[in-house]
């Protein structure tokens, strides 16, 4: 199964580690450190095209993980994952 996370980006659900609300997670010290480290390592891909609302952490064959910034809310992504539909 696949998850459409916005801007024509589709991820296999087997690679998804977690989906997080950017506003809630960025308040925490650990989440800020994680995102700052990912940014420094060059593994953050901003596909939001706008103000990002969530981030998706995924396994990647060439990196320990990739972080996608999405314009969709974490609630929307959760609903898409639960229904298994590719909504564009």
Residue pairs with C-beta under 8 A, 6 or more apart in sequence:
1 12
1 13
1 84
2 10
2 11
2 12
2 13
2 86
3 10
3 11
3 12
3 13
3 16
3 56
3 77
3 80
3 81
4 10
4 80
4 86
4 87
4 88
5 11
5 47
5 56
5 68
5 70
5 72
5 77
6 47
6 48
6 49
6 70
6 71
6 72
7 47
7 48
7 49
7 70
7 71
8 88
9 47
9 68
9 70
10 86
11 56
11 58
11 68
13 81
15 58
15 59
15 60
16 56
16 57
16 58
16 81
17 57
17 58
17 59
17 65
18 56
18 57
19 54
19 55
19 56
19 57
19 74
19 77
19 78
19 81
20 31
20 54
20 55
20 56
20 57
20 74
21 53
21 54
21 73
21 74
21 75
22 52
22 53
22 54
22 55
22 69
23 53
25 31
25 35
25 55
26 32
26 35
35 44
35 55
35 67
38 44
38 65
38 67
41 63
43 60
43 63
43 64
43 65
43 66
43 67
44 66
44 67
44 69
45 66
45 67
45 68
45 69
46 52
46 69
47 68
47 69
47 70
47 71
48 69
48 70
48 71
49 71
50 71
51 71
52 69
52 70
52 71
53 70
53 71
53 72
53 73
53 74
54 69
54 70
54 72
54 73
54 74
54 77
55 67
55 68
55 69
55 70
56 67
56 68
56 70
56 77
57 65
57 66
57 67
58 65
58 66
58 67
58 68
59 65
59 66
60 66
70 77
80 86
80 87
